[in-house]
Amino acid sequence: MAATVNHVGQFVEITAIDADWSWLDTFPGSENGIDVDWISFSCGDTDGDKLVMRNGIDIWSDLGQQASETRILSFANCDSGVIIAGTAAGGKIIRSTDYGKTWLDLGQQASQAFINCVLYLENGICLAGLGSQAHIIRSTDYGANWIDLGRQRSDLYVYSLAYCGSGVVLAGLYNNGEIIRSTDYGETWGGVQRLATETYVYSIEYLESNIAIAGTSSTGKIFRSTDAGANWSDLGQQASETRILSLIYLGNGICLAGTGTSGKILRSIDYGATWSDLGRQFAQDYIRCFTHVGSGIVFAGTSPDGKILRSIDYGATWSSLGTLYSESDIWSLEYIESGICLAGTGASGKVLRNVNFGNISSFLFPTNAMPTQGKAHIENIDARVKPFISYNESTLSTGHSVVIKLKSRSEPGRHKGV
């Protein structure tokens, strides 16, 4: 791919001559977005490709490495701007009271190396699952202070936590593939359930009406409970995968699962009873996390390329919003409210923050608005955009060009994103 960016007064012109652009790649030079009044573009291709231009919406701020850690493994939204996060490999809790703008290092917890999962229950109660000796810690003041509840079941890691309501909490363990259960808001634990011969319980998600699902390894199974985790049914290995790394419930019976090591997304429309394999996503190996903005808009974090994936149809189809700040892993995502979203990375241990997440829908040229060869133009946009391009074929013919011209609503010289 070859691209040039030219500035002429209030105009920004991006010209690309392309032999192999991937679906929805971002245009070079527009990583931070551009304030525009109108956009037009023309296509010199003649072999039948039609173009779609969309607003990428993902304007992220890099808040830098946190607490000298290498991974931000988990987030929990504790209400009223309080966010907690778990880290590795120093096993720290970090805490924000301003919706993720700034963070306080609360230090290593229980002499452990990993805070694999954090969870907010209600009324200020938070839990965190640790490794490498499977401790659970508990807070009753929105994560400001923590009490170590000790090692659980002589296991190695607490990988997952889920709240079922009414004080019932589930925790997924490694090394024995067990789920333990609390009925008193995480103060005490029991109700051990061994999930077949699995070794990891990577993920647990509570749906509704006492239905919960769990994702495991080493044979990539999904288990399902209809009594808030007291008993579990084995639904078997899914999509020939070995790890079910992440789960999310979107409402109305729709669930998603992220896998490794082939980076697939699975989807259920019947409260996790049966699953469809949506296939490998954008050449990724791991779908590590999900977050739901609402109204069917859901995002996923991946590795090894640190991509954010986006769906606007409750996870039925996906597009890639690209790699964030050259990060290799997006370990955690958390949508807070009012467009605020956080992403946790590895191996740099950064928190990335977005304040416009999901608020601007994909727009501009629908597939039938752009002729095979010609021009299109839309005025009165009045928005910050991060342009993307996609095709109804995977490539443009070699040597054909796309020209995008943007008229800024800012004065000349303010195109900092270009």
Secondary structure, 3 states (H helix, E strand, C coil): CEEEEEEECCEEEEEEECCCCCCCEECCCCCCCEEEEEEEEEECCCCCCCEEEEECCCCEEEEEECCCCCEEEEEEECCCCCEEEEEECCCEEEEECCCCCCCEEEEECCCCCEEEEEEECCCCCEEEEEECCCEEEEECCCCCCCEEEEECCCCCEEEEEEEEECCEEEEEEECCCEEEEECCCCCCCEEEEECCCCCEEEEEEECCCCCEEEEEECCCEEEEECCCCCCCEEEEECCCCCEEEEEEEEECCEEEEEEECCCEEEEECCCCCCCEEEEECCCCCEEEEEEEEECCEEEEEEECCCEEEEECCCCCCCEEEEECCCCCEEEEEEEEECCEEEEEEECCCEEEEECCCCCCCCCCCCCCCCCCCEEEEECCCCEEECEEEEECCCCCCCCCEEEEEEEECCCCCCCCCC
